[in-house]
Amino acid sequence: MSALIAPVIKKLADANKAQDVSVVERAYTVAKAAHEGQLRKSGDPYITHPVAVAEILVEFGLDPATIAAALLHDTVEDTDYKPEKLRADFGDEVANLVEGVTKLDRLTYGPTAEAETVRKMVVAMAKDIRVLVIKLADRLHNAGPGNMLFPNHRRARPARP
């Protein structure tokens, strides 16, 4: 098991010994392969982002399906990994969560888009609140340097002049 995902797996398994965490291990393997060669703006391998989102959610005590969806949340939109393959590999629960997060990714911002954004969030919450929780963790991790909620998470900081 990769050292990158091991803390997430351990914390998830420690929280409830009866949980099957294999879906999280499989999701990590698929996400890592799908994002191979992709880098974040910081220069870090892209896989560090979905793992960081998974770390946030495991801290909140979410279940393995939600953690798996967090790991896979960018694969359908940013890689060649197709929604049909995701559903075949992980089942309806994980696929529906990823699909919901992908739909929230298409939100538009600005004063004229506010009503549509709220409507999409309400629809997502009505279907499964975990979609919104994954999206919020995603936005939290993307908040950038200075995010004091998770001070132990390594972030690239801008150089001082």
C-alpha distance (Angstrom), angle and dihedral (degrees) to the residues before:
residue distance angle dihedral
M1 . . .
S2 3.80 . .
A3 3.80 117.6 .
L4 3.81 87.8 -131.8
I5 3.82 95.2 63.6
A6 3.82 98.5 29.0
P7 3.86 95.7 90.1
V8 3.80 90.9 52.3
I9 3.81 92.1 49.4
K10 3.81 92.2 46.1
K11 3.80 94.6 49.1
L12 3.81 91.2 46.1
A13 3.82 92.8 48.7
D14 3.81 92.3 44.9
A15 3.81 91.1 52.2
N16 3.79 92.3 59.2
K17 3.80 121.6 3.8
A18 3.82 91.0 -162.4
Q19 3.82 93.4 61.5
D20 3.77 118.5 106.1
V21 3.81 103.8 -131.2
S22 3.81 94.8 177.9
V23 3.82 90.2 99.1
V24 3.81 88.3 61.3
E25 3.80 92.1 49.8
R26 3.82 90.4 49.6
A27 3.81 91.9 46.4
Y28 3.80 90.7 52.3
T29 3.80 91.6 50.1
V30 3.82 92.1 50.0
A31 3.82 94.1 44.1
K32 3.80 92.6 47.6
A33 3.81 91.7 50.9
A34 3.82 92.7 44.1
H35 3.82 93.1 50.6
E36 3.82 94.4 41.9
G37 3.79 109.7 141.9
Q38 3.81 94.5 12.5
L39 3.80 117.5 121.6
R40 3.78 133.6 -163.4
K41 3.79 120.1 -125.4
S42 3.81 86.9 -98.0
G43 3.81 89.4 60.5
D44 3.81 92.7 -111.5
P45 3.81 118.4 132.4
Y46 3.81 108.4 -88.8
I47 3.82 92.6 -121.4
T48 3.82 88.5 73.0
H49 3.82 88.9 72.3
P50 3.83 99.3 57.3
V51 3.81 88.9 42.0
A52 3.82 90.1 53.0
V53 3.82 89.8 50.1
A54 3.82 88.7 50.0
E55 3.83 89.6 49.8
I56 3.81 90.8 54.3
L57 3.81 91.9 49.6
V58 3.79 95.2 46.2
E59 3.82 87.4 53.7
F60 3.80 87.1 57.7
G61 3.81 90.6 51.7
L62 3.78 99.3 -112.1
D63 3.80 122.4 166.1
P64 3.84 128.4 -100.2
A65 3.83 94.0 -101.1
T66 3.81 90.6 56.0
I67 3.81 92.0 46.3
A68 3.82 89.6 49.6
A69 3.81 90.6 50.4
A70 3.82 89.7 49.9
L71 3.80 89.8 54.5
L72 3.81 90.9 48.9
H73 3.81 98.8 38.1
D74 3.82 95.5 109.5
T75 3.80 99.9 33.9
V76 3.80 98.2 87.0
E77 3.79 94.3 46.0
D78 3.82 101.1 36.9
T79 3.82 104.6 32.8
D80 3.80 141.4 39.1
Y81 3.82 91.1 -94.8
K82 3.81 104.7 121.0
P83 3.83 126.4 -142.0
E84 3.82 90.0 -122.3
K85 3.81 90.9 55.7
L86 3.81 90.6 47.3
R87 3.82 90.8 52.8
A88 3.82 92.0 46.6
D89 3.81 92.6 47.3
F90 3.82 99.7 41.8
G91 3.79 108.6 17.5
D92 3.77 133.6 -123.2
E93 3.81 99.0 -58.7
V94 3.82 96.7 57.9
A95 3.83 92.8 36.0
N96 3.81 92.0 52.3
L97 3.81 91.2 50.2
V98 3.81 92.2 50.2
E99 3.81 90.9 45.7
G100 3.80 90.6 51.4
V101 3.81 92.5 50.3
T102 3.81 89.8 47.9
K103 3.81 90.0 53.8
L104 3.80 90.3 50.2
D105 3.82 88.2 51.2
R106 3.77 87.7 65.2
L107 3.81 91.8 63.4
T108 3.75 115.5 129.3
Y109 3.77 122.4 -140.0
G110 3.77 134.9 -144.9
P111 3.80 134.9 71.9
T112 3.81 95.7 -67.1
A113 3.79 92.9 49.8
E114 3.80 96.9 50.3
A115 3.83 97.1 96.6
E116 3.82 92.4 47.8
T117 3.81 91.2 47.9
V118 3.80 92.0 51.5
R119 3.81 90.9 46.4
K120 3.81 91.9 53.2
M121 3.80 91.1 48.1
V122 3.80 92.1 50.7
V123 3.81 91.0 49.1
A124 3.82 90.6 49.3
M125 3.82 91.3 48.9
A126 3.78 91.9 48.6
K127 3.80 91.0 54.8
D128 3.82 97.6 42.0
I129 3.80 126.5 -21.9
R130 3.82 89.2 -149.5
V131 3.83 89.0 73.8
L132 3.79 90.3 63.3
V133 3.82 92.1 43.0
I134 3.83 90.8 54.0
K135 3.81 90.5 47.8
L136 3.79 92.1 49.4
A137 3.82 91.2 50.3
D138 3.81 88.4 48.9
R139 3.81 91.3 52.3
L140 3.80 90.8 44.6
H141 3.78 92.2 55.1
N142 3.80 91.0 45.4
A143 3.81 90.4 52.0
G144 3.79 87.1 97.9
P145 3.79 134.4 -144.1
G146 3.73 117.3 -5.6
N147 3.79 95.2 40.0
M148 3.79 97.5 149.9
L149 3.80 96.3 -174.3
F150 3.80 90.0 79.1
P151 3.83 105.5 27.0
N152 3.83 94.0 163.1
H153 3.79 92.7 60.3
R154 3.82 109.0 100.6
R155 3.76 113.2 -119.3
A156 3.76 131.4 175.4
R157 3.79 109.0 -111.3
P158 3.77 124.0 -155.6
A159 3.79 114.9 -105.5
R160 3.76 116.0 -108.6
P161 3.80 116.2 -120.1
